[in-house]
Amino acid sequence: MRELVIVSGKGGTGKTSLTAAFASLAKENVLCDADVDAADLHLLLQPEIRRRTDFMGGSKAVIDLKRCTSCGLCRDLCRFEAIDAEYKVDGIACEGCGVCVDLCPAQAIDFPIQKCGEWFISETRLGPMVHARLGIGEENSGKLVSCIRQEARKLVEEQGLELIITDGPPGIGCPVIASIGGATALVLVVEPTVSGLHDMIRVIDLAGHFKAPCLLCVNKFDLNIEMTEQLEEVARQRKMRAVGRIPFDPMFTKAMIVGKNVLEYKKDSQIARAVQEAWDGIINSPAMNSYGIRSM
């Protein structure tokens, strides 16, 4: 069992589109959408949900008015102004810090765990999929990412499959950290811009801390050839392999509009061949090839 995580330094680089396209080329795989704050892989794969589970994480303060003495200490302590004059807690404003709970002299504030979202096990035309939906403004996205990655691993073991393809979250924050620990390899999807270079270096540094091998895929490479070459030079300096160059093509958008990836939309196109070459570069890389990951 191996896990390939598709990541990027920011959103909108084409990460999810490439994940769906790679899933068309892989064999015996489970898909995992770890971008729980803004999940969108399901828009391309139209999953049929087989199992739905509540995700419980984090707590909110609840004041028991029968025990409350209206001393006002909780209102003074709350830096988020989440407690009104009638000693009712605004569930949106409450950050769940627990200060009011610990310091209430009447012990009138409860701190129940809350439902923060849901996670799902589904069937798609490209294989089983584990995905989730975090509630609006909810925290613990890193915990939810860890949860669905564990479920994806269980699914691989139960079904005797070989590979997890994970659509990771963008950036370098807590959800990204939760998505890359223990991964077999990361594919960095980068656009040829100055900010793309900066973001790529930050992700590389983060991956280095977790000893996760990185592979570079430059999307829309033909918009700035000079910057593409600079990205690949930095990758060489960081001992990363450049596995593919994907040209800019409106076909990506056209495919998304009809709920398909580019290989399903037009298999014999130039963009489909570029994606195939990138996938071949991934499965033939030292990080993945020695484990015998197969493609169709």
Helices and strands as residue ranges (DSSP letters): E 2-8, H 15-25, E 29-33, G 36-38, H 41-45, E 48-59, E 62-63, H 73-77, H 99-103, E 109-110, E 113-124, E 127-134, H 141-159, E 163-170, H 174-180, E 185-190, H 194-209, E 214-219, G 221-223, H 225-237, E 241-246, H 251-257, H 262-265, H 270-283, H 286-289
